[in-house]
Amino acid sequence: MIKKLFNTRINSITSAALILAIASLASKFLGLYRDRILAGTFGLGNELDIYFASFRVPDLIFNIVVLGAISAGFIPVFAKLVSQKKEEEAFKTANAVLNLVMVALLFLCLLGIIFAPTIVFFLTPGFSPEKKNLTVELTRIMFLSPVFLLLSSITGGILQSYHRFFIYSLSPIMYNIGIIIGALYLAPVWGIHGLAWGVVLGSFFHFAVQLPIVTKLGFNYRFIIDLKDSGARKIIKMMVPRTLTLVTVQLNLIIITIIASTLVEGSLSAFNIANNLQSFPLGLFAISFAVASFPTLSALSDDKKEFAKNLTTTTKQILFFIIPVSILLVVLRAQIVRTIFGTGEINWEDTTMLLDAVAFFSISLFAQGVIPLFSRAFWALHDAKTPFLTSLISVIINIILAFYLSGQYGFIGLIAAFSISAIVNALLLYYLINKKTDFICHTRIYKPLLKISVAALVSGYFSYSTLYFIVQFLNTKTGIGIFLQGLIAGIAGLALYCILSWQMKIEEFMIFKNSIQKRLLKKKVKTTELITED
């Protein structure tokens, strides 16, 4: 059974998204547990600020060098070759790209290790000399992680192209397990350095879990550097604008880090932890659907009608999940934050910062939800330039607003600027992809979107009312009381949303329900067959 699950090809976008969502749910729960351990052990203070600042430069290099090549170009080119039964050529291209990117990555990581003190000096102007020195030490350790993540990106791209989504979905879970091991077992021995080694361990796990299935599919590593390889040339051509996009995104995060280092102590930690919290529904729904649809969109790049049909359906499915979740996140943020982070060194001031941060992040959750899909739609059409331009515009807006709003409103100004720029980016992508493919019209998306919004708002209000109704039956001064209050109100809101979706005949609810029923029916049939055989 397990062997079959690892090797099964999943062609349905909804089924693939469901598997990715379940794995993402597990990964995100582990991520929240990871953040709970970090916040409970260190609090939102100096040590966590150092830890999160240390991520910035290795993450910058990984995003620029690796994701620039893999996310935009690798899957469309590799998936196309596989669909044309040119597997030998596809694996040759994979090796050529891997070796080219690895050489560039190792060179930049070496430079990063050498010049880490200078980089950290400019990155964290508000840190004390002691904090800067520790940040340098952790940064140098974390420069090992991009190497494993590059290997994982190539193997992950191969798995997605072959529609092996289950094993691919396990990688983020393994990554979080590595970081948790670092926090629980390495940090008590090596201090904050143990956290950095946990990141390296997690990145190794991220790669290692994928390797056996990729090898079984036919991939064997060969040291090939062939600039004349047609597939590699296409990927490099698409890599340039995608890399520039990631440069702008990382520049955005660097500016946020610089500004946060000059604000109240713990601002950088609060921003990152709240961002991780709001990324829970994004990873669960938006990223799952975007990743699941990417190989299909790439294969349909020459069939504009089917391309538009798949893109429209996936957009509505993402919004069907993201809109109600964003409303519930605002309504239940106090219960969520106090349940997850109400422990150890977290005080009431820290909690208040997180509550405000989650609320302002939630405003743009719908926009952040469609950006990954719209970007991949352009990449599938071999157009990485348009997402770069929209990203550049939104980042410029974010940087200007971040400086202005943080001066006026402090820490919250940073998140407000982030949310506004995300909405601008989504609207630009929406307008341009519609113009390019004519995939959206009033009957296709605006009417369903209105239904979804009405159902979500009514459900959110019902959840809010439930919070105050059940408080008389619970002791909300205890952790279990807060948890039960949020859980019951959340279930009530989601239950009403499902009922309203059913009554209003929202198509996305029907698709999701039918997908669940189909998979359960298959399992039931298989179980019946086994009983009959016995």
Steps between C-alpha positions, in 0.01 A plus 500: 500500500772746604717401202207564265432839661861605445494400132146593393464754220236765582356676195203685652586852617243482782627160621863614481411821685319295766809285561724806507257674736495206744880485500514878531264479797738260672799717406334820620401343831862396543600855404270646764636251754851607393413868552337419833821335617713791374275770647446313826872435546645835391207747502463777241837654581866516405568131434205445266575829323852365436364164382258653249756757379747216435257345253488805279823480292512118446132517412572789262767301315284186486203692361705688242717216374286190551133602485575732210602202291269233635163660576443684174692302240577146608152351536352642174800378297549166678125420508471577128786260417346227719158546335672461160660171618850652484604381845869451425523856372303622803740340751800631307353849528439446874867410554622793291285748695593346836874530432482852359298629793712310754822666378342846530348416839823370655687810379245738652475304826880517536491875445217526752699313764806719445316831498235413760618769749463776240162370383363475855628849581282649225211260558448569871601862573294503819670194654764532771857377420434180699180428307678565170784259586255222586304571182820459296574162661148367436496638146818309413353172627176553307689544173516118486123467464464647145717217361258231621199711400635528145518120475150482645369757249620291205361174640177680594466639148540149357238359739249773412558446128422130546196592716649321804358755741482288814873447551568860394256621765700331779805726456374801700399263782853360514644852491301602808594178679867591454449848646301357793784255571734799502277690745434207734829312498778711346418840653525373862854379418629765257274792590360713220755340261298179535207674330717575196621139479136393523428702186785322318371161620148588383622598153682165472181314598311711243718352225558149633132401521453559124813326373386132494190565284684736263768234448229241432349731236830481311707795618871431546741778583762578235749782500385678184552868427355552156411857409385378158228277646174641358300430816761662724513804272123543522512473879784754525310737270195484729721511807615860448166682555398250771830561680444875477154446649649313793768767542225759543312277747814435703593868488156566642567261792845651556349849526243366748783340701697827503198705609390241759850498656454871582154457657393356835689189609323190370351673194689276255401186692135608515495574127645159411288298743178677392601450137554129568156484663320664208695280257319200654184544286710622206704181496194287566285635218667755271840336458348150484273592209766710326760221517249232400383699196845604375595181308151489344513867397848443356380205293199705377699808401418442132128442562374843607140389555586215740770715661244773577248245627749346747626838615147631564398191696813504715465873574146452630604199708776699671265789578234258625737390777707813563221759544318329791826400665629860491179620669517225765868582559403856594207388716693227684847655505503549879412136565748375238792712620437434870464124442816466292729759657357556849791323666850543639663837438211651301346790696182703442687769303635234264151352465351840412762550228414163349124568512539828314740344250265210417208739446692719254646200316151352460381804304709396200463123534271474197758687289791291626289194418468566126850641436673155491244366252503804270880505499513132405246562224743747342794261550303220335463731198879552511453859615701578814534869413146606595507360858838672543358839400194471724718383788740791446215751511352350816840485673570866422159586649572283804840657568364856473201420722713303749728796567207740526253284697759359742593858586135579567374174653813300587496121465144483361595742222734233358220245470250752363750588226554129426126437465436801277782405264375138482154620395655722232704207367196270485287758319770565241549127436123452479462774241796386288428126501139575407621717214743229386266200515149646534437242771283710730156646433207602716314171480813293564632663813325814626168333577662202683729745683198698623337181629820390674545842663142514631521146640839575660387827662183345645703204628760734652231695685348175625842385624549837675160468671580143605820619671302715741215255541714209618727708725245460781556123493882505492783618721688722256773570755649159423674383185250218440211743542642740239567209266146362532348845453687549172444141384122503555458846343719400205310174439169686524614757242636239259189281536275793413725588205462146363122509547471839329728385217279197449178702512640770269628229263854634497675291235834483682334339803342238274835426333671461836217283641497277192879460511483387864210263429676353196815420697302357793289291260815358338631398841163345587494301175857373558412398857190313376709317239749389766220371724344312205834339412548382857 
